[in-house]
Amino acid sequence: MLSELKQNISLASIVNAAGIELRHNGNRYVGLCPFHADKTPSFFVFPNNRFKCFGCGEHGDVINFVQKFYNLSFKDALKHLGIEQGRITPEVRRDIQERKRKAERVKKYKDWLSHYTAHIGSLIIETKDLMKNITLEDFDLYASLFHMLPIWEYYLSILVEGSDEERFELYKLSTKPCSTIEQAGT
């Protein structure tokens, strides 16, 4: 039960709350180590909710961090984290639930990004192939598809080269009923 509680408390949030500035570096966070006089960032917080300083060697989980940083006993570290008698306080439980919801939204967005990048890319290729092999008589039949081609190319450029904000705007657009992107899926 305690291991599950430790995994559900964000170590990065606890470290930031302690006044240690962390920056995102790939799938982990990095900052100056609070346990020694660090001049270059050597303190890492990993996705598995563990930390390690490659300068002084300090390492551990969220409870170890709180114990070492605040010089607390194990029991007092649990209280500091909002864990009382092996149970999470309502405030910490809400925080955990919110982080889980956020993680689900991020996963849904990343799945969408991967799917639509591949899907729109294949639509562009298939439409261009069709344009090469179509007869003049059938052109009117596929005209609406051909008109979508520049839009799909624009969307693909956003998905591949655009900023996170542009991609997210495209994501929001795609979740609206009857959107142009939704039409791309049909």
C-alpha positions in Angstrom: 0.0 0.0 0.0 2.8 2.5 0.8 4.5 1.8 -2.5 1.3 2.7 -4.3 1.0 5.9 -2.3 4.6 6.9 -3.1 4.0 6.3 -6.8 0.8 8.5 -6.7 2.5 11.5 -5.1 4.3 13.6 -7.7 7.9 13.9 -6.7 8.4 16.7 -9.2 5.6 18.7 -7.5 7.1 18.1 -4.1 10.6 19.2 -5.3 9.2 22.3 -6.9 7.2 23.1 -3.7 10.5 22.9 -1.8 11.7 25.8 -3.9 13.9 23.8 -6.3 13.5 24.9 -9.9 13.2 21.9 -12.2 13.1 22.1 -16.0 11.8 19.4 -18.3 14.5 17.4 -20.1 13.1 14.7 -22.2 10.9 12.5 -20.0 12.5 13.6 -16.8 13.2 16.8 -14.8 16.6 18.3 -14.0 17.7 21.0 -11.6 20.4 22.1 -9.1 20.8 19.6 -6.3 19.6 20.8 -2.9 21.9 18.4 -1.0 25.2 19.9 -2.1 26.6 23.1 -3.6 25.7 22.4 -7.2 26.8 24.8 -10.0 25.5 22.8 -12.9 22.2 20.8 -12.8 22.9 17.3 -11.7 19.7 16.5 -9.8 17.3 14.4 -11.8 13.6 13.4 -11.2 12.6 10.4 -13.3 9.1 9.4 -14.5 9.1 6.5 -12.0 9.0 9.1 -9.2 12.6 8.6 -8.1 15.4 11.1 -7.9 19.2 10.9 -8.2 21.9 13.4 -8.0 24.8 12.5 -10.2 27.0 15.0 -8.3 26.7 13.9 -4.7 25.0 10.5 -5.2 21.8 11.2 -3.2 18.9 9.2 -4.5 15.5 7.8 -3.5 11.8 8.3 -3.7 9.4 11.0 -2.6 9.6 10.0 1.1 13.4 9.9 1.1 13.5 13.3 -0.5 11.2 14.8 2.1 13.1 13.1 4.9 16.5 14.4 3.6 15.4 17.9 2.5 13.4 18.8 5.7 15.4 16.6 8.1 12.3 14.7 9.1 11.7 11.2 10.5 9.9 8.7 8.3 6.6 9.3 10.2 6.9 13.1 10.0 7.7 12.8 6.3 4.5 10.8 5.8 2.6 13.5 7.6 4.3 16.2 5.5 3.1 14.4 2.4 -0.5 14.1 3.6 -0.3 10.4 4.4 -1.8 9.6 7.8 -1.9 6.1 9.2 -1.2 4.6 5.8 -4.1 6.5 4.2 -4.1 9.4 1.9 -5.7 12.6 3.1 -8.7 13.9 1.0 -6.6 16.8 -0.3 -3.8 14.5 -1.5 -6.4 12.1 -3.0 -7.9 14.9 -5.0 -4.4 15.9 -6.2 -3.7 12.3 -7.3 -7.0 12.0 -9.1 -6.4 15.3 -10.9 -2.9 14.1 -12.0 -4.4 10.8 -13.3 -7.1 12.7 -15.3 -4.4 14.9 -16.7 -2.2 11.9 -17.6 -5.2 10.4 -19.4 -5.8 13.6 -21.3 -2.2 13.7 -22.3 -2.3 10.1 -23.5 -5.5 10.7 -25.5 -3.8 13.8 -27.1 -0.6 11.9 -28.0 -2.6 9.0 -29.4 -4.6 11.4 -31.5 -1.4 13.1 -32.7 0.1 9.8 -33.8 -3.1 8.6 -35.4 -3.9 11.8 -37.4 -0.4 12.4 -38.5 -0.3 8.9 -40.1 -3.9 9.1 -41.3 -3.7 12.5 -43.0 -0.3 11.6 -44.5 -1.9 8.5 -46.1 -4.9 10.5 -47.3 -2.5 12.9 -49.1 -0.6 10.1 -50.7 -3.7 8.3 -51.8 -5.3 11.4 -53.2 -2.2 12.4 -55.2 -2.1 8.8 -56.6 -5.7 9.1 -57.5 -5.1 12.4 -59.3 -2.4 10.8 -61.4 -4.7 8.0 -62.6 -8.1 9.7 -63.0 -9.8 10.3 -66.3 -11.2 13.7 -67.1 -14.8 12.2 -67.1 -14.3 11.2 -63.4 -12.8 14.4 -62.3 -16.1 15.9 -61.1 -16.8 12.8 -59.1 -13.6 13.3 -57.0 -13.5 17.1 -57.1 -14.5 17.6 -53.4 -11.7 15.2 -52.5 -9.2 17.1 -54.5 -10.3 20.4 -52.9 -9.4 18.9 -49.5 -5.8 18.2 -50.5 -4.4 21.6 -49.6 -6.2 21.6 -46.3 -4.8 18.2 -45.4 -1.4 19.3 -46.5 -1.7 22.3 -44.2 -2.9 20.1 -41.3 0.0 17.7 -41.9 2.5 20.6 -41.8 1.1 21.7 -38.4 1.2 18.1 -37.1 4.8 17.6 -38.2 6.4 21.0 -37.9 3.9 23.2 -36.0 4.2 24.4 -32.4 2.5 22.6 -29.5 -0.1 25.4 -29.5 -0.9 24.9 -33.2 -1.2 21.2 -32.8 -3.5 21.6 -29.7 -5.7 24.0 -31.7 -6.0 21.4 -34.4 -6.8 18.8 -31.8 -9.6 20.9 -30.4 -10.9 21.5 -33.9 -10.9 17.8 -34.6 -13.1 17.1 -31.5 -15.8 19.4 -32.7 -18.7 17.7 -34.5 -18.6 17.9 -38.3 -15.1 19.4 -38.4 -12.9 19.3 -41.6 -10.5 17.0 -39.8 -13.4 14.7 -38.9 -14.3 14.6 -42.6 -10.8 13.4 -43.3 -11.5 10.4 -41.2 -14.4 9.3 -43.4 
